[in-house]
């Protein structure tokens, strides 16, 4: 009789590996758990894809959208009187004239 490839107990031959009943059941359980996790991740991935599609559709620019005219800006005339106060005093540094 053959032995299990994991625990060296007597094993029955399967199409792929030689496992005892206990190891075979543990592998099946792992497979079921992985399939459930995979299904949950796939569902979450689909929800995220739908949300991304929603967000992308909100960003699309509508070229046919009508733009309202802007409200009129305040207008009028300003009266200003400028007062001449002379020129500024030189800084006194000789290097400024070379620029």
MDAnalysis code that builds the backbone (N, CA, C; Angstrom):
import MDAnalysis as mda
import numpy as np

u = mda.Universe.empty(297, n_residues=99, atom_resindex=np.repeat(np.arange(99), 3), trajectory=True)
u.add_TopologyAttr("name", ["N", "CA", "C"] * 99)
u.add_TopologyAttr("resid", np.arange(1, 100))
u.add_TopologyAttr("resname", ["UNK", "UNK", "UNK", "UNK", "UNK", "UNK", "UNK", "UNK", "UNK", "UNK", "UNK", "UNK", "UNK", "UNK", "UNK", "UNK", "UNK", "UNK", "UNK", "UNK", "UNK", "UNK", "UNK", "UNK", "UNK", "UNK", "UNK", "UNK", "UNK", "UNK", "UNK", "UNK", "UNK", "UNK", "UNK", "UNK", "UNK", "UNK", "UNK", "UNK", "UNK", "UNK", "UNK", "UNK", "UNK", "UNK", "UNK", "UNK", "UNK", "UNK", "UNK", "UNK", "UNK", "UNK", "UNK", "UNK", "UNK", "UNK", "UNK", "UNK", "UNK", "UNK", "UNK", "UNK", "UNK", "UNK", "UNK", "UNK", "UNK", "UNK", "UNK", "UNK", "UNK", "UNK", "UNK", "UNK", "UNK", "UNK", "UNK", "UNK", "UNK", "UNK", "UNK", "UNK", "UNK", "UNK", "UNK", "UNK", "UNK", "UNK", "UNK", "UNK", "UNK", "UNK", "UNK", "UNK", "UNK", "UNK", "UNK"])
u.atoms.positions = np.array([
    [0.845, -1.178, 0.000],
    [0.000, 0.000, 0.000],
    [0.894, 1.246, 0.000],
    [0.429, 2.268, -0.662],
    [1.181, 3.515, -0.773],
    [1.003, 4.360, 0.481],
    [1.928, 5.312, 0.677],
    [1.836, 6.203, 1.837],
    [1.505, 7.624, 1.367],
    [0.925, 8.370, 2.306],
    [0.527, 9.755, 2.041],
    [1.781, 10.602, 1.803],
    [1.690, 11.514, 0.850],
    [2.813, 12.380, 0.543],
    [3.037, 13.459, 1.592],
    [2.084, 13.650, 2.507],
    [2.224, 14.691, 3.530],
    [2.562, 14.125, 4.902],
    [1.861, 13.066, 5.282],
    [2.043, 12.595, 6.658],
    [2.554, 11.146, 6.747],
    [2.819, 10.507, 5.628],
    [3.350, 9.134, 5.559],
    [2.422, 8.080, 6.140],
    [1.135, 8.375, 6.243],
    [0.164, 7.360, 6.646],
    [-0.255, 6.584, 5.402],
    [-0.883, 5.425, 5.598],
    [-1.365, 4.681, 4.425],
    [-2.342, 5.552, 3.629],
    [-2.217, 5.538, 2.300],
    [-3.020, 6.436, 1.482],
    [-3.606, 5.718, 0.286],
    [-4.703, 6.264, -0.176],
    [-5.313, 5.764, -1.400],
    [-4.829, 6.657, -2.537],
    [-4.689, 6.074, -3.681],
    [-4.186, 6.825, -4.818],
    [-5.320, 7.641, -5.431],
    [-5.073, 8.943, -5.648],
    [-6.027, 9.782, -6.380],
    [-5.409, 10.073, -7.734],
    [-6.127, 10.770, -8.552],
    [-5.626, 10.999, -9.904],
    [-4.382, 11.893, -9.913],
    [-4.206, 12.740, -8.907],
    [-3.070, 13.653, -8.905],
    [-2.022, 13.290, -7.874],
    [-2.431, 13.036, -6.651],
    [-1.456, 12.791, -5.590],
    [-1.887, 11.612, -4.744],
    [-0.971, 11.215, -3.883],
    [-1.270, 10.146, -2.925],
    [-1.471, 10.808, -1.575],
    [-2.719, 10.818, -1.071],
    [-3.030, 11.426, 0.209],
    [-3.857, 10.474, 1.042],
    [-3.675, 10.571, 2.363],
    [-4.546, 9.819, 3.254],
    [-5.886, 10.555, 3.339],
    [-6.874, 9.942, 3.951],
    [-8.210, 10.536, 4.030],
    [-8.172, 11.876, 4.761],
    [-7.433, 11.957, 5.874],
    [-7.367, 13.197, 6.652],
    [-6.749, 14.341, 5.853],
    [-5.629, 14.064, 5.188],
    [-4.966, 15.104, 4.388],
    [-5.845, 15.499, 3.205],
    [-6.513, 14.507, 2.617],
    [-7.391, 14.797, 1.482],
    [-8.543, 15.716, 1.911],
    [-9.139, 15.430, 3.078],
    [-10.239, 16.267, 3.575],
    [-9.745, 17.679, 3.906],
    [-8.528, 17.789, 4.482],
    [-7.975, 19.119, 4.764],
    [-7.745, 19.906, 3.477],
    [-7.246, 19.238, 2.448],
    [-7.033, 19.898, 1.159],
    [-8.368, 20.338, 0.546],
    [-9.383, 19.500, 0.677],
    [-10.707, 19.872, 0.168],
    [-11.243, 21.088, 0.918],
    [-11.067, 21.078, 2.256],
    [-11.538, 22.204, 3.063],
    [-10.812, 23.491, 2.653],
    [-9.490, 23.401, 2.466],
    [-8.729, 24.571, 2.019],
    [-9.259, 25.067, 0.673],
    [-9.559, 24.126, -0.225],
    [-10.056, 24.481, -1.545],
    [-11.402, 25.196, -1.450],
    [-12.288, 24.706, -0.567],
    [-13.599, 25.331, -0.388],
    [-13.438, 26.736, 0.190],
    [-12.566, 26.878, 1.184],
    [-12.331, 28.187, 1.802],
    [-11.772, 29.157, 0.765],
    [-10.826, 28.695, -0.033],
    [-10.251, 29.557, -1.062],
    [-11.292, 29.967, -2.098],
    [-12.175, 29.038, -2.464],
    [-13.219, 29.380, -3.434],
    [-14.177, 30.423, -2.863],
    [-14.501, 30.309, -1.557],
    [-15.378, 31.297, -0.931],
    [-14.697, 32.672, -0.887],
    [-13.414, 32.689, -0.515],
    [-12.683, 33.952, -0.486],
    [-12.608, 34.557, -1.881],
    [-12.356, 33.705, -2.875],
    [-12.267, 34.171, -4.250],
    [-13.603, 34.761, -4.710],
    [-14.704, 34.117, -4.340],
    [-16.023, 34.627, -4.712],
    [-16.288, 35.972, -4.041],
    [-15.900, 36.107, -2.769],
    [-16.100, 37.365, -2.064],
    [-15.251, 38.471, -2.689],
    [-14.009, 38.155, -3.035],
    [-13.148, 39.149, -3.671],
    [-13.668, 39.535, -5.052],
    [-14.202, 38.567, -5.779],
    [-14.760, 38.858, -7.100],
    [-15.959, 39.781, -6.976],
    [-16.820, 39.527, -5.989],
    [-17.985, 40.390, -5.778],
    [-17.544, 41.797, -5.387],
    [-16.556, 41.902, -4.514],
    [-16.042, 43.214, -4.113],
    [-15.418, 43.933, -5.304],
    [-14.695, 43.186, -6.120],
    [-14.083, 43.754, -7.319],
    [-15.150, 44.297, -8.273],
    [-16.249, 43.586, -8.430],
    [-17.341, 44.047, -9.303],
    [-17.962, 45.326, -8.740],
    [-18.154, 45.390, -7.412],
    [-18.710, 46.602, -6.809],
    [-17.775, 47.793, -7.030],
    [-16.470, 47.563, -6.891],
    [-15.505, 48.638, -7.111],
    [-15.500, 49.088, -8.571],
    [-15.604, 48.149, -9.500],
    [-15.655, 48.501, -10.920],
    [-16.881, 49.353, -11.225],
    [-18.023, 49.003, -10.632],
    [-19.243, 49.788, -10.841],
    [-19.066, 51.194, -10.280],
    [-18.449, 51.315, -9.116],
    [-18.243, 52.627, -8.505],
    [-17.299, 53.481, -9.353],
    [-16.237, 52.871, -9.879],
    [-15.308, 53.589, -10.740],
    [-16.032, 54.066, -11.995],
    [-16.883, 53.223, -12.564],
    [-17.641, 53.619, -13.752],
    [-18.553, 54.803, -13.432],
    [-19.176, 54.794, -12.251],
    [-20.016, 55.928, -11.832],
    [-19.193, 57.207, -11.742],
    [-18.039, 57.126, -11.095],
    [-17.204, 58.307, -10.922],
    [-16.692, 58.825, -12.260],
    [-16.332, 57.914, -13.157],
    [-15.851, 58.340, -14.462],
    [-16.964, 59.006, -15.264],
    [-18.188, 58.506, -15.135],
    [-19.287, 59.102, -15.889],
    [-19.623, 60.493, -15.367],
    [-19.369, 60.754, -14.089],
    [-19.609, 62.082, -13.527],
    [-18.591, 63.092, -14.050],
    [-17.402, 62.615, -14.428],
    [-16.347, 63.510, -14.890],
    [-16.451, 63.850, -16.376],
    [-17.349, 63.191, -17.091],
    [-17.455, 63.426, -18.525],
    [-18.044, 64.814, -18.764],
    [-17.414, 65.545, -19.659],
    [-17.844, 66.901, -19.967],
    [-18.985, 66.854, -20.970],
    [-20.057, 67.546, -20.662],
    [-21.207, 67.622, -21.560],
    [-21.008, 68.824, -22.480],
    [-20.640, 68.564, -23.726],
    [-20.353, 69.641, -24.665],
    [-21.620, 70.378, -25.087],
    [-22.770, 69.781, -24.883],
    [-24.031, 70.395, -25.274],
    [-24.660, 71.207, -24.139],
    [-23.992, 71.280, -23.016],
    [-24.560, 71.985, -21.863],
    [-24.672, 73.478, -22.163],
    [-25.755, 74.079, -21.730],
    [-25.949, 75.517, -21.917],
    [-25.306, 76.250, -20.754],
    [-24.594, 77.279, -21.078],
    [-23.930, 78.075, -20.059],
    [-24.722, 79.368, -19.888],
    [-25.096, 79.666, -18.673],
    [-25.834, 80.888, -18.395],
    [-24.912, 82.085, -18.590],
    [-25.492, 83.195, -18.997],
    [-24.683, 84.399, -19.138],
    [-24.317, 84.901, -17.756],
    [-23.121, 85.431, -17.664],
    [-22.629, 85.926, -16.380],
    [-23.408, 87.170, -15.975],
    [-23.613, 87.395, -14.695],
    [-24.304, 88.606, -14.261],
    [-23.460, 89.833, -14.631],
    [-24.103, 90.961, -14.871],
    [-23.342, 92.146, -15.278],
    [-22.415, 92.607, -14.160],
    [-21.240, 93.022, -14.564],
    [-20.263, 93.525, -13.608],
    [-20.610, 94.966, -13.246],
    [-20.226, 95.390, -12.064],
    [-20.459, 96.792, -11.727],
    [-19.678, 97.692, -12.703],
    [-20.316, 98.727, -13.160],
    [-19.647, 99.620, -14.097],
    [-19.839, 101.053, -13.641],
    [-19.055, 101.926, -14.176],
    [-19.141, 103.334, -13.831],
    [-17.812, 104.011, -14.063],
    [-17.715, 105.243, -13.670],
    [-16.487, 106.008, -13.843],
    [-15.854, 106.262, -12.492],
    [-14.558, 106.292, -12.513],
    [-13.805, 106.644, -11.315],
    [-13.117, 107.979, -11.569],
    [-13.122, 108.820, -10.605],
    [-12.413, 110.080, -10.707],
    [-11.231, 110.007, -9.746],
    [-10.036, 110.220, -10.295],
    [-8.814, 110.095, -9.517],
    [-7.990, 111.358, -9.731],
    [-7.373, 111.841, -8.672],
    [-6.478, 112.987, -8.770],
    [-5.117, 112.548, -8.253],
    [-4.106, 112.607, -9.123],
    [-2.767, 112.183, -8.746],
    [-1.998, 113.379, -8.211],
    [-1.191, 113.135, -7.211],
    [-0.425, 114.191, -6.584],
    [1.050, 113.894, -6.768],
    [1.791, 114.812, -7.366],
    [3.222, 114.625, -7.584],
    [3.969, 114.947, -6.297],
    [4.811, 114.017, -5.838],
    [5.554, 114.247, -4.607],
    [7.054, 114.280, -4.858],
    [7.483, 114.347, -6.104],
    [8.904, 114.407, -6.415],
    [9.489, 113.026, -6.609],
    [10.745, 112.987, -6.960],
    [11.377, 111.691, -7.163],
    [11.987, 111.191, -5.867],
    [12.286, 109.892, -5.825],
    [12.847, 109.324, -4.600],
    [14.301, 109.721, -4.458],
    [14.801, 109.625, -3.257],
    [16.196, 109.985, -2.978],
    [17.095, 108.830, -3.408],
    [18.282, 109.114, -3.916],
    [19.199, 108.038, -4.306],
    [19.645, 107.233, -3.086],
    [19.923, 105.947, -3.317],
    [20.294, 105.062, -2.213],
    [21.685, 105.329, -1.704],
    [22.541, 105.918, -2.525],
    [23.883, 106.253, -2.065],
    [24.903, 105.207, -2.422],
    [24.515, 104.077, -2.919],
    [25.473, 103.040, -3.296],
    [25.891, 103.255, -4.740],
    [27.178, 103.120, -5.035],
    [27.717, 103.356, -6.361],
    [27.349, 102.220, -7.325],
    [27.125, 100.986, -6.844],
    [26.895, 99.824, -7.706],
    [25.544, 99.815, -8.397],
    [24.592, 100.627, -7.953],
    [23.269, 100.615, -8.541],
    [23.237, 101.207, -9.940],
    [24.146, 102.132, -10.265],
    [24.154, 102.801, -11.554],
    [24.640, 101.876, -12.669],
    [25.411, 100.818, -12.343],
    [25.972, 99.933, -13.349],
    [24.938, 98.995, -13.961],
    [23.834, 98.777, -13.315],
    [22.821, 97.832, -13.777],
    [22.156, 98.394, -14.972],
])
